Amino acid sequence: MPNSPPSYAASKSRPLHGTDKVAALLMTMGAPVANRIMKHFEADEIKLVTRSIAELKPVSNAQIETLIEDFATHFVAGA
């Protein structure tokens, strides 16, 4: 698909935690949406997330799906 997010399933993926989850989710959303979201972050949060984005190892499609489902669940619950 021409407009689909990049696939990160090429290699073995590792469990994601904390800031890596945020980084992977923002990368999946694409730059325009990620930039709008990150405008609400504090300066130290932006540093942590951008560092995680730069250092993020490949993330599988299954992990991305799980991240999106977890985010949606927490969002609906108001967390």
PDB file as gemmi writes it, atoms N, CA and C in Angstrom:
CRYST1    1.000    1.000    1.000  90.00  90.00  90.00 P 1                      
ATOM      1  N   MET A   1       0.835  -1.186   0.000  1.00  0.00           N  
ATOM      2  CA  MET A   1       0.000   0.000   0.000  1.00  0.00           C  
ATOM      3  C   MET A   1       0.875   1.245   0.000  1.00  0.00           C  
ATOM      4  N   PRO A   2       0.593   2.203  -0.816  1.00  0.00           N  
ATOM      5  CA  PRO A   2       1.434   3.374  -0.927  1.00  0.00           C  
ATOM      6  C   PRO A   2       1.427   4.271   0.311  1.00  0.00           C  
ATOM      7  N   ASN A   3       0.315   4.412   1.020  1.00  0.00           N  
ATOM      8  CA  ASN A   3       0.239   5.332   2.151  1.00  0.00           C  
ATOM      9  C   ASN A   3       0.264   4.645   3.506  1.00  0.00           C  
ATOM     10  N   SER A   4       0.568   3.360   3.533  1.00  0.00           N  
ATOM     11  CA  SER A   4       0.584   2.662   4.814  1.00  0.00           C  
ATOM     12  C   SER A   4       1.877   2.958   5.565  1.00  0.00           C  
ATOM     13  N   PRO A   5       1.832   2.858   6.920  1.00  0.00           N  
ATOM     14  CA  PRO A   5       3.054   3.117   7.692  1.00  0.00           C  
ATOM     15  C   PRO A   5       4.110   2.079   7.394  1.00  0.00           C  
ATOM     16  N   PRO A   6       5.376   2.405   7.627  1.00  0.00           N  
ATOM     17  CA  PRO A   6       6.444   1.453   7.327  1.00  0.00           C  
ATOM     18  C   PRO A   6       6.318   0.196   8.168  1.00  0.00           C  
ATOM     19  N   SER A   7       6.737  -0.904   7.606  1.00  0.00           N  
ATOM     20  CA  SER A   7       6.724  -2.168   8.327  1.00  0.00           C  
ATOM     21  C   SER A   7       8.062  -2.355   9.018  1.00  0.00           C  
ATOM     22  N   TYR A   8       8.016  -2.756  10.267  1.00  0.00           N  
ATOM     23  CA  TYR A   8       9.222  -2.959  11.041  1.00  0.00           C  
ATOM     24  C   TYR A   8       9.398  -4.430  11.389  1.00  0.00           C  
ATOM     25  N   ALA A   9       8.790  -5.324  10.610  1.00  0.00           N  
ATOM     26  CA  ALA A   9       8.780  -6.740  10.943  1.00  0.00           C  
ATOM     27  C   ALA A   9       9.965  -7.507  10.384  1.00  0.00           C  
ATOM     28  N   ALA A  10      10.938  -6.856   9.831  1.00  0.00           N  
ATOM     29  CA  ALA A  10      12.034  -7.535   9.144  1.00  0.00           C  
ATOM     30  C   ALA A  10      12.913  -8.365  10.067  1.00  0.00           C  
ATOM     31  N   SER A  11      13.049  -7.984  11.322  1.00  0.00           N  
ATOM     32  CA  SER A  11      13.909  -8.735  12.219  1.00  0.00           C  
ATOM     33  C   SER A  11      13.182  -9.040  13.521  1.00  0.00           C  
ATOM     34  N   LYS A  12      13.848  -9.837  14.381  1.00  0.00           N  
ATOM     35  CA  LYS A  12      13.247 -10.165  15.667  1.00  0.00           C  
ATOM     36  C   LYS A  12      13.014  -8.888  16.456  1.00  0.00           C  
ATOM     37  N   SER A  13      11.849  -8.802  17.051  1.00  0.00           N  
ATOM     38  CA  SER A  13      11.552  -7.629  17.856  1.00  0.00           C  
ATOM     39  C   SER A  13      11.679  -7.975  19.333  1.00  0.00           C  
ATOM     40  N   ARG A  14      11.867  -6.940  20.128  1.00  0.00           N  
ATOM     41  CA  ARG A  14      12.014  -7.124  21.565  1.00  0.00           C  
ATOM     42  C   ARG A  14      10.828  -6.459  22.253  1.00  0.00           C  
ATOM     43  N   PRO A  15      10.574  -6.814  23.506  1.00  0.00           N  
ATOM     44  CA  PRO A  15       9.466  -6.159  24.212  1.00  0.00           C  
ATOM     45  C   PRO A  15       9.693  -4.651  24.309  1.00  0.00           C  
ATOM     46  N   LEU A  16       8.629  -3.900  24.186  1.00  0.00           N  
ATOM     47  CA  LEU A  16       8.710  -2.445  24.294  1.00  0.00           C  
ATOM     48  C   LEU A  16       8.210  -1.998  25.659  1.00  0.00           C  
ATOM     49  N   HIS A  17       8.869  -0.998  26.207  1.00  0.00           N  
ATOM     50  CA  HIS A  17       8.484  -0.459  27.501  1.00  0.00           C  
ATOM     51  C   HIS A  17       8.530   1.060  27.448  1.00  0.00           C  
ATOM     52  N   GLY A  18       7.726   1.693  28.260  1.00  0.00           N  
ATOM     53  CA  GLY A  18       7.780   3.131  28.482  1.00  0.00           C  
ATOM     54  C   GLY A  18       7.926   3.989  27.246  1.00  0.00           C  
ATOM     55  N   THR A  19       9.031   4.714  27.211  1.00  0.00           N  
ATOM     56  CA  THR A  19       9.270   5.686  26.154  1.00  0.00           C  
ATOM     57  C   THR A  19       9.365   5.040  24.781  1.00  0.00           C  
ATOM     58  N   ASP A  20       9.844   3.801  24.719  1.00  0.00           N  
ATOM     59  CA  ASP A  20       9.907   3.110  23.426  1.00  0.00           C  
ATOM     60  C   ASP A  20       8.508   2.883  22.855  1.00  0.00           C  
ATOM     61  N   LYS A  21       7.541   2.633  23.726  1.00  0.00           N  
ATOM     62  CA  LYS A  21       6.157   2.475  23.263  1.00  0.00           C  
ATOM     63  C   LYS A  21       5.654   3.776  22.653  1.00  0.00           C  
ATOM     64  N   VAL A  22       5.927   4.868  23.341  1.00  0.00           N  
ATOM     65  CA  VAL A  22       5.521   6.184  22.840  1.00  0.00           C  
ATOM     66  C   VAL A  22       6.189   6.460  21.501  1.00  0.00           C  
ATOM     67  N   ALA A  23       7.481   6.187  21.410  1.00  0.00           N  
ATOM     68  CA  ALA A  23       8.234   6.427  20.175  1.00  0.00           C  
ATOM     69  C   ALA A  23       7.653   5.621  19.018  1.00  0.00           C  
ATOM     70  N   ALA A  24       7.402   4.340  19.240  1.00  0.00           N  
ATOM     71  CA  ALA A  24       6.866   3.484  18.177  1.00  0.00           C  
ATOM     72  C   ALA A  24       5.481   3.948  17.748  1.00  0.00           C  
ATOM     73  N   LEU A  25       4.655   4.306  18.709  1.00  0.00           N  
ATOM     74  CA  LEU A  25       3.305   4.762  18.391  1.00  0.00           C  
ATOM     75  C   LEU A  25       3.339   6.063  17.595  1.00  0.00           C  
ATOM     76  N   LEU A  26       4.183   6.998  18.002  1.00  0.00           N  
ATOM     77  CA  LEU A  26       4.296   8.261  17.272  1.00  0.00           C  
ATOM     78  C   LEU A  26       4.826   8.044  15.859  1.00  0.00           C  
ATOM     79  N   MET A  27       5.791   7.151  15.700  1.00  0.00           N  
ATOM     80  CA  MET A  27       6.331   6.866  14.368  1.00  0.00           C  
ATOM     81  C   MET A  27       5.259   6.267  13.464  1.00  0.00           C  
ATOM     82  N   THR A  28       4.396   5.455  14.035  1.00  0.00           N  
ATOM     83  CA  THR A  28       3.320   4.838  13.266  1.00  0.00           C  
ATOM     84  C   THR A  28       2.314   5.879  12.796  1.00  0.00           C  
ATOM     85  N   MET A  29       2.103   6.914  13.603  1.00  0.00           N  
ATOM     86  CA  MET A  29       1.134   7.958  13.271  1.00  0.00           C  
ATOM     87  C   MET A  29       1.601   8.847  12.129  1.00  0.00           C  
ATOM     88  N   GLY A  30       2.902   8.942  11.935  1.00  0.00           N  
ATOM     89  CA  GLY A  30       3.436   9.821  10.906  1.00  0.00           C  
ATOM     90  C   GLY A  30       3.771  11.188  11.477  1.00  0.00           C  
ATOM     91  N   ALA A  31       4.644  11.897  10.795  1.00  0.00           N  
ATOM     92  CA  ALA A  31       5.183  13.169  11.288  1.00  0.00           C  
ATOM     93  C   ALA A  31       4.132  14.243  11.566  1.00  0.00           C  
ATOM     94  N   PRO A  32       3.172  14.496  10.671  1.00  0.00           N  
ATOM     95  CA  PRO A  32       2.219  15.579  10.954  1.00  0.00           C  
ATOM     96  C   PRO A  32       1.422  15.358  12.245  1.00  0.00           C  
ATOM     97  N   VAL A  33       0.916  14.157  12.439  1.00  0.00           N  
ATOM     98  CA  VAL A  33       0.132  13.858  13.643  1.00  0.00           C  
ATOM     99  C   VAL A  33       1.041  13.829  14.867  1.00  0.00           C  
ATOM    100  N   ALA A  34       2.199  13.189  14.736  1.00  0.00           N  
ATOM    101  CA  ALA A  34       3.144  13.113  15.855  1.00  0.00           C  
ATOM    102  C   ALA A  34       3.565  14.511  16.309  1.00  0.00           C  
ATOM    103  N   ASN A  35       3.807  15.404  15.374  1.00  0.00           N  
ATOM    104  CA  ASN A  35       4.192  16.778  15.721  1.00  0.00           C  
ATOM    105  C   ASN A  35       3.085  17.490  16.493  1.00  0.00           C  
ATOM    106  N   ARG A  36       1.839  17.285  16.073  1.00  0.00           N  
ATOM    107  CA  ARG A  36       0.714  17.910  16.784  1.00  0.00           C  
ATOM    108  C   ARG A  36       0.609  17.387  18.206  1.00  0.00           C  
ATOM    109  N   ILE A  37       0.844  16.100  18.386  1.00  0.00           N  
ATOM    110  CA  ILE A  37       0.774  15.499  19.721  1.00  0.00           C  
ATOM    111  C   ILE A  37       1.933  15.984  20.585  1.00  0.00           C  
ATOM    112  N   MET A  38       3.123  16.004  20.006  1.00  0.00           N  
ATOM    113  CA  MET A  38       4.311  16.362  20.786  1.00  0.00           C  
ATOM    114  C   MET A  38       4.323  17.831  21.214  1.00  0.00           C  
ATOM    115  N   LYS A  39       3.486  18.659  20.609  1.00  0.00           N  
ATOM    116  CA  LYS A  39       3.372  20.055  21.046  1.00  0.00           C  
ATOM    117  C   LYS A  39       2.862  20.143  22.483  1.00  0.00           C  
ATOM    118  N   HIS A  40       2.237  19.073  22.958  1.00  0.00           N  
ATOM    119  CA  HIS A  40       1.699  19.045  24.319  1.00  0.00           C  
ATOM    120  C   HIS A  40       2.683  18.454  25.324  1.00  0.00           C  
ATOM    121  N   PHE A  41       3.853  18.024  24.872  1.00  0.00           N  
ATOM    122  CA  PHE A  41       4.869  17.422  25.738  1.00  0.00           C  
ATOM    123  C   PHE A  41       5.735  18.507  26.372  1.00  0.00           C  
ATOM    124  N   GLU A  42       6.269  18.199  27.540  1.00  0.00           N  
ATOM    125  CA  GLU A  42       7.268  19.054  28.186  1.00  0.00           C  
ATOM    126  C   GLU A  42       8.605  18.858  27.463  1.00  0.00           C  
ATOM    127  N   ALA A  43       9.526  19.794  27.625  1.00  0.00           N  
ATOM    128  CA  ALA A  43      10.827  19.726  26.941  1.00  0.00           C  
ATOM    129  C   ALA A  43      11.585  18.446  27.270  1.00  0.00           C  
ATOM    130  N   ASP A  44      11.563  18.027  28.537  1.00  0.00           N  
ATOM    131  CA  ASP A  44      12.280  16.802  28.905  1.00  0.00           C  
ATOM    132  C   ASP A  44      11.629  15.564  28.305  1.00  0.00           C  
ATOM    133  N   GLU A  45      10.309  15.585  28.150  1.00  0.00           N  
ATOM    134  CA  GLU A  45       9.610  14.467  27.514  1.00  0.00           C  
ATOM    135  C   GLU A  45       9.972  14.379  26.032  1.00  0.00           C  
ATOM    136  N   ILE A  46      10.069  15.520  25.381  1.00  0.00           N  
ATOM    137  CA  ILE A  46      10.449  15.547  23.966  1.00  0.00           C  
ATOM    138  C   ILE A  46      11.846  14.969  23.786  1.00  0.00           C  
ATOM    139  N   LYS A  47      12.773  15.331  24.668  1.00  0.00           N  
ATOM    140  CA  LYS A  47      14.135  14.781  24.591  1.00  0.00           C  
ATOM    141  C   LYS A  47      14.123  13.267  24.716  1.00  0.00           C  
ATOM    142  N   LEU A  48      13.395  12.759  25.707  1.00  0.00           N  
ATOM    143  CA  LEU A  48      13.339  11.311  25.922  1.00  0.00           C  
ATOM    144  C   LEU A  48      12.738  10.585  24.719  1.00  0.00           C  
ATOM    145  N   VAL A  49      11.640  11.117  24.199  1.00  0.00           N  
ATOM    146  CA  VAL A  49      10.959  10.459  23.081  1.00  0.00           C  
ATOM    147  C   VAL A  49      11.795  10.526  21.812  1.00  0.00           C  
ATOM    148  N   THR A  50      12.387  11.676  21.517  1.00  0.00           N  
ATOM    149  CA  THR A  50      13.196  11.761  20.295  1.00  0.00           C  
ATOM    150  C   THR A  50      14.430  10.871  20.384  1.00  0.00           C  
ATOM    151  N   ARG A  51      14.997  10.734  21.573  1.00  0.00           N  
ATOM    152  CA  ARG A  51      16.127   9.812  21.751  1.00  0.00           C  
ATOM    153  C   ARG A  51      15.662   8.373  21.510  1.00  0.00           C  
ATOM    154  N   SER A  52      14.494   8.027  22.035  1.00  0.00           N  
ATOM    155  CA  SER A  52      13.958   6.680  21.825  1.00  0.00           C  
ATOM    156  C   SER A  52      13.671   6.419  20.353  1.00  0.00           C  
ATOM    157  N   ILE A  53      13.152   7.419  19.655  1.00  0.00           N  
ATOM    158  CA  ILE A  53      12.890   7.265  18.222  1.00  0.00           C  
ATOM    159  C   ILE A  53      14.196   6.985  17.487  1.00  0.00           C  
ATOM    160  N   ALA A  54      15.234   7.729  17.822  1.00  0.00           N  
ATOM    161  CA  ALA A  54      16.528   7.555  17.153  1.00  0.00           C  
ATOM    162  C   ALA A  54      17.146   6.191  17.430  1.00  0.00           C  
ATOM    163  N   GLU A  55      16.906   5.648  18.618  1.00  0.00           N  
ATOM    164  CA  GLU A  55      17.538   4.391  19.014  1.00  0.00           C  
ATOM    165  C   GLU A  55      16.624   3.175  18.868  1.00  0.00           C  
ATOM    166  N   LEU A  56      15.385   3.391  18.446  1.00  0.00           N  
ATOM    167  CA  LEU A  56      14.405   2.306  18.390  1.00  0.00           C  
ATOM    168  C   LEU A  56      14.823   1.218  17.406  1.00  0.00           C  
ATOM    169  N   LYS A  57      14.777   0.005  17.868  1.00  0.00           N  
ATOM    170  CA  LYS A  57      15.050  -1.160  17.023  1.00  0.00           C  
ATOM    171  C   LYS A  57      13.770  -1.505  16.266  1.00  0.00           C  
ATOM    172  N   PRO A  58      13.859  -2.393  15.278  1.00  0.00           N  
ATOM    173  CA  PRO A  58      12.659  -2.762  14.521  1.00  0.00           C  
ATOM    174  C   PRO A  58      11.519  -3.234  15.431  1.00  0.00           C  
ATOM    175  N   VAL A  59      10.315  -2.825  15.065  1.00  0.00           N  
ATOM    176  CA  VAL A  59       9.109  -3.176  15.803  1.00  0.00           C  
ATOM    177  C   VAL A  59       8.205  -3.958  14.857  1.00  0.00           C  
ATOM    178  N   SER A  60       7.719  -5.090  15.306  1.00  0.00           N  
ATOM    179  CA  SER A  60       6.887  -5.932  14.443  1.00  0.00           C  
ATOM    180  C   SER A  60       5.497  -5.328  14.271  1.00  0.00           C  
ATOM    181  N   ASN A  61       4.830  -5.740  13.211  1.00  0.00           N  
ATOM    182  CA  ASN A  61       3.457  -5.296  12.980  1.00  0.00           C  
ATOM    183  C   ASN A  61       2.558  -5.721  14.132  1.00  0.00           C  
ATOM    184  N   ALA A  62       2.797  -6.912  14.678  1.00  0.00           N  
ATOM    185  CA  ALA A  62       2.003  -7.399  15.812  1.00  0.00           C  
ATOM    186  C   ALA A  62       2.186  -6.489  17.028  1.00  0.00           C  
ATOM    187  N   GLN A  63       3.416  -6.043  17.258  1.00  0.00           N  
ATOM    188  CA  GLN A  63       3.660  -5.127  18.377  1.00  0.00           C  
ATOM    189  C   GLN A  63       2.949  -3.794  18.160  1.00  0.00           C  
ATOM    190  N   ILE A  64       2.964  -3.306  16.939  1.00  0.00           N  
ATOM    191  CA  ILE A  64       2.276  -2.049  16.628  1.00  0.00           C  
ATOM    192  C   ILE A  64       0.783  -2.206  16.882  1.00  0.00           C  
ATOM    193  N   GLU A  65       0.202  -3.316  16.428  1.00  0.00           N  
ATOM    194  CA  GLU A  65      -1.225  -3.556  16.657  1.00  0.00           C  
ATOM    195  C   GLU A  65      -1.537  -3.577  18.149  1.00  0.00           C  
ATOM    196  N   THR A  66      -0.694  -4.244  18.929  1.00  0.00           N  
ATOM    197  CA  THR A  66      -0.889  -4.308  20.379  1.00  0.00           C  
ATOM    198  C   THR A  66      -0.777  -2.922  21.004  1.00  0.00           C  
ATOM    199  N   LEU A  67       0.202  -2.138  20.562  1.00  0.00           N  
ATOM    200  CA  LEU A  67       0.359  -0.769  21.068  1.00  0.00           C  
ATOM    201  C   LEU A  67      -0.887   0.070  20.803  1.00  0.00           C  
ATOM    202  N   ILE A  68      -1.412  -0.033  19.596  1.00  0.00           N  
ATOM    203  CA  ILE A  68      -2.601   0.739  19.227  1.00  0.00           C  
ATOM    204  C   ILE A  68      -3.795   0.298  20.063  1.00  0.00           C  
ATOM    205  N   GLU A  69      -3.964  -1.013  20.239  1.00  0.00           N  
ATOM    206  CA  GLU A  69      -5.066  -1.525  21.058  1.00  0.00           C  
ATOM    207  C   GLU A  69      -4.931  -1.055  22.505  1.00  0.00           C  
ATOM    208  N   ASP A  70      -3.722  -1.133  23.064  1.00  0.00           N  
ATOM    209  CA  ASP A  70      -3.487  -0.684  24.441  1.00  0.00           C  
ATOM    210  C   ASP A  70      -3.762   0.810  24.583  1.00  0.00           C  
ATOM    211  N   PHE A  71      -3.287   1.587  23.622  1.00  0.00           N  
ATOM    212  CA  PHE A  71      -3.519   3.031  23.653  1.00  0.00           C  
ATOM    213  C   PHE A  71      -5.016   3.326  23.622  1.00  0.00           C  
ATOM    214  N   ALA A  72      -5.736   2.669  22.718  1.00  0.00           N  
ATOM    215  CA  ALA A  72      -7.175   2.899  22.599  1.00  0.00           C  
ATOM    216  C   ALA A  72      -7.895   2.533  23.898  1.00  0.00           C  
ATOM    217  N   THR A  73      -7.509   1.427  24.504  1.00  0.00           N  
ATOM    218  CA  THR A  73      -8.123   0.996  25.762  1.00  0.00           C  
ATOM    219  C   THR A  73      -7.891   2.031  26.862  1.00  0.00           C  
ATOM    220  N   HIS A  74      -6.647   2.498  26.989  1.00  0.00           N  
ATOM    221  CA  HIS A  74      -6.334   3.495  28.012  1.00  0.00           C  
ATOM    222  C   HIS A  74      -7.009   4.839  27.711  1.00  0.00           C  
ATOM    223  N   PHE A  75      -7.085   5.192  26.453  1.00  0.00           N  
ATOM    224  CA  PHE A  75      -7.709   6.454  26.061  1.00  0.00           C  
ATOM    225  C   PHE A  75      -9.188   6.454  26.422  1.00  0.00           C  
ATOM    226  N   VAL A  76      -9.876   5.358  26.092  1.00  0.00           N  
ATOM    227  CA  VAL A  76     -11.305   5.240  26.386  1.00  0.00           C  
ATOM    228  C   VAL A  76     -11.544   5.252  27.899  1.00  0.00           C  
ATOM    229  N   ALA A  77     -10.631   4.631  28.649  1.00  0.00           N  
ATOM    230  CA  ALA A  77     -10.762   4.571  30.106  1.00  0.00           C  
ATOM    231  C   ALA A  77     -10.401   5.899  30.778  1.00  0.00           C  
ATOM    232  N   GLY A  78      -9.846   6.817  30.008  1.00  0.00           N  
ATOM    233  CA  GLY A  78      -9.477   8.117  30.551  1.00  0.00           C  
ATOM    234  C   GLY A  78      -8.130   8.146  31.248  1.00  0.00           C  
ATOM    235  N   ALA A  79      -7.320   7.137  30.989  1.00  0.00           N  
ATOM    236  CA  ALA A  79      -6.002   7.068  31.641  1.00  0.00           C  
ATOM    237  C   ALA A  79      -5.011   7.994  30.986  1.00  0.00           C  
TER     238      ALA A  79                                                      
END                                                                             
